[in-house]
Amino acid sequence: AQSVTQLGSHVSVSEGALVLLRCNYSSSVPPYLFWYVQYPNQGLQLLLKYTTGATLVKGINGFEAEFKKSETSFHLTKPSAHMSDAAEYFCAVSDRDGGTSYGKLTFGQGTILTVHP
Amino acid sequence: KAGVTQTPRYLIKTRGQQVTLSCSPISGHRSVSWYQQTPGQGLQFLFEYFSETQRNKGNFPGRFSGRQFSNSRSEMNVSTLELGDSALYLCASSLGPTGGTDIQYFGAGTRLSVL
């Protein structure tokens, strides 16, 4: 079964500093990869996804992530943090096998990002 | 375009009761997935429906069930509620036919409290 590990349940940065949120997946066949953000009392919003092609993926709000097959990783970065980036971030995967992938995302445990002024 | 709408936003029930949650997907989306979010277990997949058929199911007991209507709206039902069913229940919709690459769009959730 797929599993996703997000290293660090809490990350704290200063405004303007680099944001790095880590995500590793477990499967031998690289899955489809997603990053979502959740603000308080809201649902999840897609930041970016990787399915195939270029391994550096750019998303909304200045975020990007790089797929590294050799490291089974898909870390999320942003060069300069804003106060509005404070939220919980989830890495998620979906199987490439059609049967088991329908509608199913497997999520990591989430990382709460705090941004200090 | 309207987003995914979940009703009600908040529910309080007592143990042993049953509950029905509703989800209206984005217009044109035919797939609806349901997730349970708790502080301890995180986000867990419940099931997915496409064109009124359940295509995928997570590891939850039979007390959790769902259905989808011809207009793609979906409901999930939890019978014989337990304290551990207290959670945020999220619904997500997607176009559906391709499965894994689809982007899922989430509603704001229904927060269920079981007393």
Boltz contact constraints between the chains, C-beta under 6 A:
constraints:
  - contact:
      token1: [A, 32]
      token2: [B, 100]
      max_distance: 6.0
  - contact:
      token1: [A, 32]
      token2: [B, 101]
      max_distance: 6.0
  - contact:
      token1: [A, 42]
      token2: [B, 108]
      max_distance: 6.0
  - contact:
      token1: [A, 43]
      token2: [B, 90]
      max_distance: 6.0
  - contact:
      token1: [A, 43]
      token2: [B, 106]
      max_distance: 6.0
  - contact:
      token1: [A, 43]
      token2: [B, 107]
      max_distance: 6.0
  - contact:
      token1: [A, 43]
      token2: [B, 108]
      max_distance: 6.0
  - contact:
      token1: [A, 43]
      token2: [B, 109]
      max_distance: 6.0
  - contact:
      token1: [A, 44]
      token2: [B, 106]
      max_distance: 6.0
  - contact:
      token1: [A, 46]
      token2: [B, 103]
      max_distance: 6.0
  - contact:
      token1: [A, 51]
      token2: [B, 101]
      max_distance: 6.0
  - contact:
      token1: [A, 94]
      token2: [B, 100]
      max_distance: 6.0
  - contact:
      token1: [A, 95]
      token2: [B, 100]
      max_distance: 6.0
  - contact:
      token1: [A, 96]
      token2: [B, 100]
      max_distance: 6.0
  - contact:
      token1: [A, 98]
      token2: [B, 99]
      max_distance: 6.0
  - contact:
      token1: [A, 101]
      token2: [B, 99]
      max_distance: 6.0
  - contact:
      token1: [A, 101]
      token2: [B, 100]
      max_distance: 6.0
  - contact:
      token1: [A, 102]
      token2: [B, 48]
      max_distance: 6.0
  - contact:
      token1: [A, 102]
      token2: [B, 55]
      max_distance: 6.0
  - contact:
      token1: [A, 102]
      token2: [B, 56]
      max_distance: 6.0
  - contact:
      token1: [A, 102]
      token2: [B, 99]
      max_distance: 6.0
  - contact:
      token1: [A, 103]
      token2: [B, 31]
      max_distance: 6.0
  - contact:
      token1: [A, 103]
      token2: [B, 33]
      max_distance: 6.0
  - contact:
      token1: [A, 103]
      token2: [B, 48]
      max_distance: 6.0
  - contact:
      token1: [A, 103]
      token2: [B, 56]
      max_distance: 6.0
  - contact:
      token1: [A, 104]
      token2: [B, 45]
      max_distance: 6.0
  - contact:
      token1: [A, 104]
      token2: [B, 56]
      max_distance: 6.0
  - contact:
      token1: [A, 107]
      token2: [B, 43]
      max_distance: 6.0
  - contact:
      token1: [A, 109]
      token2: [B, 42]
      max_distance: 6.0
